[in-house]
Amino acid sequence: MHPLRSSAVVGWLDVFTRNEYKDLFLESLTYCQKNKGLEIHTWCIMTNHVHLVFRSIEGQNPELLIGD
């Protein structure tokens, strides 16, 4: 089964309305895909939170993987 994670910004601030923050988040996901074994099945960036359906193809703990 794939973990479903929803992460919210502290205080539900609308930080993802700015492209530089969205780009930084996407760069981090790309890094984890290339270097940490992150396999993303689907994702959605909202203005103040993110939804991901993913798994670790290297068996890493999901909390540690996404924390990176």
FIKOLZA-1660 file (N, C-alpha, C; in steps of 0.1 Angstrom, whole numbers, plus 5000, padded with zeros to 4 digits):
% residues 68
   i   px   py   pz ch aa at
   1 5008 4988 5000  A  M  N
   1 5000 5000 5000  A  M CA
   1 5009 5012 5000  A  M  C
   2 5005 5023 4993  A  H  N
   2 5012 5035 4992  A  H CA
   2 5008 5045 5002  A  H  C
   3 5017 5051 5009  A  P  N
   3 5013 5062 5019  A  P CA
   3 5007 5073 5012  A  P  C
   4 4997 5079 5018  A  L  N
   4 4991 5091 5013  A  L CA
   4 4994 5101 5023  A  L  C
   5 5000 5112 5019  A  R  N
   5 5005 5122 5028  A  R CA
   5 4999 5135 5024  A  R  C
   6 4994 5143 5034  A  S  N
   6 4990 5157 5032  A  S CA
   6 4998 5165 5042  A  S  C
   7 5005 5175 5037  A  S  N
   7 5013 5183 5045  A  S CA
   7 5008 5198 5044  A  S  C
   8 5006 5204 5056  A  A  N
   8 5001 5218 5056  A  A CA
   8 5012 5227 5060  A  A  C
   9 5011 5239 5056  A  V  N
   9 5020 5250 5060  A  V CA
   9 5016 5254 5074  A  V  C
  10 5026 5257 5082  A  V  N
  10 5023 5262 5096  A  V CA
  10 5014 5275 5095  A  V  C
  11 5003 5274 5102  A  G  N
  11 4993 5285 5102  A  G CA
  11 4985 5286 5089  A  G  C
  12 4986 5276 5081  A  W  N
  12 4978 5275 5068  A  W CA
  12 4981 5287 5060  A  W  C
  13 4993 5293 5060  A  L  N
  13 4996 5305 5052  A  L CA
  13 4996 5301 5037  A  L  C
  14 4992 5309 5028  A  D  N
  14 4992 5307 5014  A  D CA
  14 5006 5309 5007  A  D  C
  15 5016 5301 5011  A  V  N
  15 5029 5303 5006  A  V CA
  15 5031 5298 4992  A  V  C
  16 5023 5289 4988  A  F  N
  16 5025 5283 4974  A  F CA
  16 5018 5292 4963  A  F  C
  17 5013 5303 4967  A  T  N
  17 5009 5313 4957  A  T CA
  17 5020 5319 4949  A  T  C
  18 5032 5318 4956  A  R  N
  18 5044 5324 4950  A  R CA
  18 5052 5313 4942  A  R  C
  19 5055 5316 4930  A  N  N
  19 5062 5305 4921  A  N CA
  19 5075 5301 4927  A  N  C
  20 5083 5310 4933  A  E  N
  20 5096 5306 4939  A  E CA
  20 5095 5295 4950  A  E  C
  21 5084 5295 4957  A  Y  N
  21 5082 5285 4968  A  Y CA
  21 5077 5272 4961  A  Y  C
  22 5069 5273 4951  A  K  N
  22 5065 5261 4944  A  K CA
  22 5076 5254 4937  A  K  C
  23 5085 5262 4931  A  D  N
  23 5096 5257 4924  A  D CA
  23 5106 5251 4934  A  D  C
  24 5108 5257 4945  A  L  N
  24 5117 5251 4955  A  L CA
  24 5112 5237 4960  A  L  C
  25 5099 5236 4962  A  F  N
  25 5093 5224 4966  A  F CA
  25 5095 5213 4956  A  F  C
  26 5092 5217 4943  A  L  N
  26 5093 5207 4932  A  L CA
  26 5108 5203 4930  A  L  C
  27 5117 5212 4932  A  E  N
  27 5131 5209 4931  A  E CA
  27 5135 5198 4942  A  E  C
  28 5129 5200 4954  A  S  N
  28 5132 5191 4965  A  S CA
  28 5126 5177 4961  A  S  C
  29 5114 5176 4956  A  L  N
  29 5108 5164 4952  A  L CA
  29 5117 5157 4941  A  L  C
  30 5122 5165 4931  A  T  N
  30 5130 5159 4921  A  T CA
  30 5143 5154 4927  A  T  C
  31 5149 5161 4936  A  Y  N
  31 5161 5156 4943  A  Y CA
  31 5158 5142 4950  A  Y  C
  32 5147 5142 4957  A  C  N
  32 5144 5129 4964  A  C CA
  32 5141 5118 4954  A  C  C
  33 5136 5121 4942  A  Q  N
  33 5133 5111 4932  A  Q CA
  33 5147 5105 4927  A  Q  C
  34 5156 5114 4924  A  K  N
  34 5169 5110 4918  A  K CA
  34 5179 5104 4928  A  K  C
  35 5178 5108 4941  A  N  N
  35 5188 5105 4951  A  N CA
  35 5183 5096 4963  A  N  C
  36 5170 5096 4965  A  K  N
  36 5165 5090 4977  A  K CA
  36 5155 5078 4974  A  K  C
  37 5152 5075 4962  A  G  N
  37 5143 5064 4958  A  G CA
  37 5129 5068 4960  A  G  C
  38 5125 5081 4959  A  L  N
  38 5111 5085 4960  A  L CA
  38 5104 5082 4946  A  L  C
  39 5093 5075 4947  A  E  N
  39 5085 5072 4935  A  E CA
  39 5071 5079 4938  A  E  C
  40 5068 5089 4930  A  I  N
  40 5056 5097 4931  A  I CA
  40 5046 5091 4922  A  I  C
  41 5034 5088 4927  A  H  N
  41 5023 5083 4919  A  H CA
  41 5014 5095 4915  A  H  C
  42 5011 5104 4924  A  T  N
  42 5003 5116 4921  A  T CA
  42 5006 5127 4931  A  T  C
  43 5004 5139 4927  A  W  N
  43 5006 5150 4936  A  W CA
  43 4997 5162 4933  A  W  C
  44 4996 5170 4943  A  C  N
  44 4987 5182 4940  A  C CA
  44 4992 5193 4950  A  C  C
  45 4996 5204 4945  A  I  N
  45 5000 5216 4953  A  I CA
  45 4989 5225 4954  A  I  C
  46 4984 5228 4966  A  M  N
  46 4973 5238 4968  A  M CA
  46 4980 5250 4973  A  M  C
  47 4973 5261 4976  A  T  N
  47 4979 5273 4980  A  T CA
  47 4986 5272 4994  A  T  C
  48 4981 5263 5003  A  N  N
  48 4987 5262 5016  A  N CA
  48 4990 5248 5021  A  N  C
  49 4989 5238 5012  A  H  N
  49 4992 5225 5015  A  H CA
  49 4995 5217 5003  A  H  C
  50 5000 5205 5005  A  V  N
  50 5004 5196 4994  A  V CA
  50 4999 5182 4997  A  V  C
  51 4994 5175 4986  A  H  N
  51 4990 5161 4987  A  H CA
  51 5000 5153 4979  A  H  C
  52 5005 5142 4984  A  L  N
  52 5014 5133 4977  A  L CA
  52 5009 5118 4979  A  L  C
  53 5009 5110 4968  A  V  N
  53 5008 5096 4969  A  V CA
  53 5021 5091 4964  A  V  C
  54 5029 5084 4972  A  F  N
  54 5043 5080 4969  A  F CA
  54 5047 5068 4976  A  F  C
  55 5058 5063 4972  A  R  N
  55 5064 5052 4980  A  R CA
  55 5079 5053 4978  A  R  C
  56 5086 5046 4987  A  S  N
  56 5101 5045 4986  A  S CA
  56 5104 5032 4979  A  S  C
  57 5111 5033 4968  A  I  N
  57 5115 5021 4961  A  I CA
  57 5128 5015 4967  A  I  C
  58 5133 5022 4977  A  E  N
  58 5145 5016 4984  A  E CA
  58 5141 5012 4999  A  E  C
  59 5128 5012 5002  A  G  N
  59 5123 5007 5015  A  G CA
  59 5126 5017 5026  A  G  C
  60 5129 5029 5024  A  Q  N
  60 5131 5039 5034  A  Q CA
  60 5118 5042 5041  A  Q  C
  61 5119 5046 5054  A  N  N
  61 5107 5050 5061  A  N CA
  61 5101 5063 5055  A  N  C
  62 5088 5063 5051  A  P  N
  62 5082 5074 5044  A  P CA
  62 5084 5088 5051  A  P  C
  63 5083 5088 5065  A  E  N
  63 5085 5100 5072  A  E CA
  63 5099 5106 5070  A  E  C
  64 5109 5097 5070  A  L  N
  64 5123 5101 5068  A  L CA
  64 5125 5106 5054  A  L  C
  65 5119 5099 5044  A  L  N
  65 5121 5102 5030  A  L CA
  65 5115 5115 5027  A  L  C
  66 5103 5118 5031  A  I  N
  66 5097 5131 5028  A  I CA
  66 5103 5142 5036  A  I  C
  67 5108 5139 5048  A  G  N
  67 5115 5149 5056  A  G CA
  67 5127 5154 5050  A  G  C
  68 5134 5146 5041  A  D  N
  68 5145 5151 5034  A  D CA
  68 5141 5161 5023  A  D  C
% end
